[in-house]
């Protein structure tokens, strides 16, 4: 295939992706995003640079590569949500190309690599990752991991290590990348293991720090190395592979049936990146599959080589109705929640414009899925004050004196009523 035809096909794929996901531009921020925007804007560039360079585990969950995105995006876009989505889509399309480039580097044919790229581009399990800026950490982690793999395969070890470091600084899941690189050496490299020593040293350091210094001792962020946790998480993630419950458990059969090294490498990559998530039963989100499914895409490229173009086309056509159904369900639910969040934030912004000086805010209810930290972050962001007191009606120590704004959310009417008390 000529380079010109390849560019045309990629542009066509990008156009189809943007058309299918055009609804994302009608969305709005949710709690995590508003909470992050409330503080990320205040950090200096040097703070992010120091965080990125530090070999010390960040107990406050500071991820400088991803949080710097929010810092810059807030400065450039404010609360113009579609622009945040546009950046996420650009990174996703870059990752689609990187998946194709990696598959080609591993020896896949142009068509097979393209099949893997298409699978990754449109997989509906990744819906939230390409609709919500809060998952930029997963998207950027995948970008840096794919770049690291490509650079490593090209023999550029130093730059590969830098990209691995940045991947970890985007999200901790990248701690498994050195093992993935080990798989590359096993099946595609020259068994030159010494070059992996710095990768494994950093991975071991961050991994041990994460286990020993993790401040989350008994909550949803706590690792639980139990059979019950593994049963819960494995069923969840297996159901996302083909969007059918349990069907993902057939994937290991690919290791026995296919003698294609790209299938082995892809499934190993997927399994290794999923491994830490299998012990986090309190954090089950489909978007967390974003990085692991780069491995699924590589494996699919290997499978496509064996079955041929016709069966690949049959597979995509068979999956199309399920993908469209999943997209419509996800889009409808997401935009319903986003409309409520837009109404809530817009009403608070209008109030703050006319009443910039209040001593605190008391919230009574919030839009569906809008957690307390989102309410607090949104109020701090809108009033441009990190010291403003925010509480919920009935909380101990609730602000009862001074100028207090009472935010009462009407879940039935989908509107926010604000009254001021002194």
C-alpha positions, -999 to 999 in steps of 0.1 A, spaced: 0 0 0 13 34 -9 18 61 17 -7 83 0 -34 56 1 -26 50 38 -31 86 46 -64 87 28 -76 56 46 -65 70 80 -83 103 73 -114 83 64 -112 64 96 -107 96 116 -138 111 99 -159 81 106 -147 81 143 -156 117 147 -190 113 131 -198 83 153 -187 102 184 -200 137 175 -224 135 205 -194 138 228 -191 175 218 -226 180 234 -214 167 267 -203 185 298 -179 182 327 -185 158 356 -174 158 392 -138 146 388 -131 171 360 -144 201 379 -126 190 411 -93 188 391 -99 221 374 -104 238 407 -68 233 418 -48 223 387 -49 259 373 -29 272 403 2 251 400 33 266 384 50 249 355 79 241 378 56 222 401 46 199 373 81 195 361 93 186 396 65 161 399 74 145 366 110 142 375 105 129 410 113 92 417 91 93 448 56 79 449 30 106 450 7 98 480 -17 125 470 -24 108 436 -7 136 417 -1 125 381 18 154 366 16 143 329 -22 141 331 -28 170 355 -6 193 334 -31 187 306 -59 201 328 -36 230 338 -30 240 302 -65 232 290 -81 254 317 -58 283 308 -67 279 270 -103 268 271 -118 277 305 -151 257 306 -155 254 269 -161 216 270 -160 207 233 -124 218 231 -114 194 258 -131 166 239 -113 177 207 -79 172 224 -89 138 237 -100 127 202 -67 139 188 -47 118 213 -70 88 206 -65 90 169 -28 93 175 -29 62 196 -48 44 168 -20 52 144 6 41 170 -12 8 174 -10 4 136 27 14 136 35 -11 164 17 -39 147 36 -32 115 68 -30 134 61 -65 148 57 -78 113 19 -77 107 8 -70 72 -7 -36 63 -43 -50 62 -39 -70 95 -24 -40 113 -53 -19 99 -78 -43 113 -62 -40 148 -63 -3 145 -100 -2 135 -108 -25 165 -91 -1 189 -105 30 173 -142 20 176 -143 -5 206 -173 6 226 -157 -5 259 -135 26 255 -165 49 252 -159 69 284 -122 73 276 -130 92 244 -160 111 258 -147 123 292 -116 144 298 -113 128 333 -98 97 315 -70 117 299 -47 99 323 -55 65 306 -53 80 271 -19 97 277 -5 66 295 -14 46 264 3 72 242 36 71 261 35 33 265 30 28 227 58 53 220 81 36 244 74 2 228 81 16 193 113 33 204 124 2 221 118 -19 190 138 7 170 168 3 194 164 37 209 166 26 245 172 59 262 142 76 246 121 46 253 130 48 290 120 85 290 87 77 275 81 48 300 88 73 328 62 98 314 37 69 310 40 62 347 36 98 355 3 98 335 -10 67 352 5 40 375 -7 12 352 25 17 331 44 0 359 38 -32 340 55 -19 308 89 -34 315 74 -69 316 57 -61 283 92 -52 270 105 -84 283 78 -102 262 91 -83 232 126 -95 238 114 -130 242 94 -132 209 108 -104 187 141 -92 202 175 -106 205 173 -118 241 194 -88 252 181 -85 287 206 -61 302 190 -31 285 158 -39 305 176 -35 339 168 3 343 132 -3 333 127 -31 358 145 -11 385 122 18 381 91 -4 379 101 -23 411 108 10 429 75 26 420 56 -7 426 70 -12 461 64 24 470 28 21 457 21 -9 479 39 3 510 30 40 509 -6 37 496 -26 59 520 -58 40 510 -60 14 536 -97 3 535 -116 20 507 -123 15 470 -87 24 461 -73 -4 483 -57 -34 466 -74 -67 477 -54 -98 469 -83 -122 474 -101 -148 453 -134 -129 458 -118 -97 443 -103 -116 414 -137 -133 406 -155 -100 406 -130 -81 385 -122 -109 360 -159 -113 352 -163 -75 347 -133 -71 323 -140 -103 305 -175 -90 297 -160 -59 280 -138 -77 255 -167 -86 232 -194 -67 251 -210 -100 260 -208 -114 296 -180 -140 302 -171 -142 265 -137 -126 271 -126 -158 289 -121 -175 256 -92 -152 248 -65 -174 264 -74 -201 238 -57 -179 213 -24 -187 229 -30 -224 222 -47 -221 188 -26 -195 171 11 -199 166 14 -162 155 38 -143 178 17 -112 174 -12 -129 190 9 -141 219 25 -107 224 -9 -89 222 -27 -111 246 3 -110 270 3 -72 268 -34 -71 275 -31 -95 304 -1 -77 320 -17 -42 318 -49 -57 332 -32 -75 361 -31 -46 387 -68 -38 379 -78 -74 388 -71 -66 425 -90 -33 426 -127 -45 429 -137 -11 442 -127 6 409 -145 -11 381 -146 12 351 -147 3 314 -124 32 305 -96 15 325 -94 -10 296 -80 17 274 -43 8 278 -48 -30 280 -69 -30 249 -39 -18 229 -27 -53 234 -61 -67 223 -57 -47 191 -22 -62 184 -36 -97 191 -65 -90 167 -40 -80 140 -23 -114 145 -56 -132 143 -65 -113 111 -34 -125 94 -45 -161 100 -82 -159 91 -80 -135 62 -97 -103 52 -132 -118 45 -136 -132 80 -123 -100 95 -150 -81 75 -176 -106 87 -165 -101 123 -169 -63 121 -203 -66 104 -215 -90 130 -204 -67 158 -218 -36 142 -254 -39 156 -241 -45 191 -217 -16 189 -244 8 176 -268 -4 204 -240 1 230 -232 35 216 -268 47 218 -273 35 253 -241 51 265 -247 83 246 -282 87 260 -272 81 296 -241 103 294 -258 133 278 -287 131 303 -262 134 332 -242 160 314 -273 182 307 -280 182 345 -244 190 352 -244 219 327 -276 233 342 -262 231 378 -229 247 369 -245 273 346 -269 284 374 -241 287 399 -220 307 375 -249 331 369 -253 335 406 -216 340 413 -215 367 386 -241 387 405 -230 377 440 -193 373 439 -189 377 477 -203 349 498 -189 333 529 -199 298 520 -222 275 501 -245 248 514 -257 222 489 -289 202 491 -287 175 466 -268 174 433 -272 160 398 -270 122 393 -235 109 398 -222 143 410 -202 135 441 -195 158 470 -160 166 458 -174 176 424 -198 201 441 -169 215 462 -145 217 432 -171 234 410 -179 260 437 -142 267 443 -136 270 406 -166 292 398 -160 316 428 -123 316 421 -116 310 458 -99 279 472 -108 289 508 -146 291 503 -165 268 527 -187 242 510 -209 218 530 -240 198 526 -273 205 543 -273 188 577 -235 182 579 -219 187 613 -202 221 613 -224 234 585 -219 271 579 -249 288 595 -237 325 598 -226 351 573 -237 353 537 -246 317 528 -258 305 494 -282 275 496 -280 254 464 -311 231 462 -311 207 433 -345 196 420 -339 161 405 -374 159 390 -374 193 374 -337 191 365 -330 226 378 -311 243 406 -326 269 429 -303 292 448 -313 314 477 -290 336 498 -293 338 536 -275 360 561 
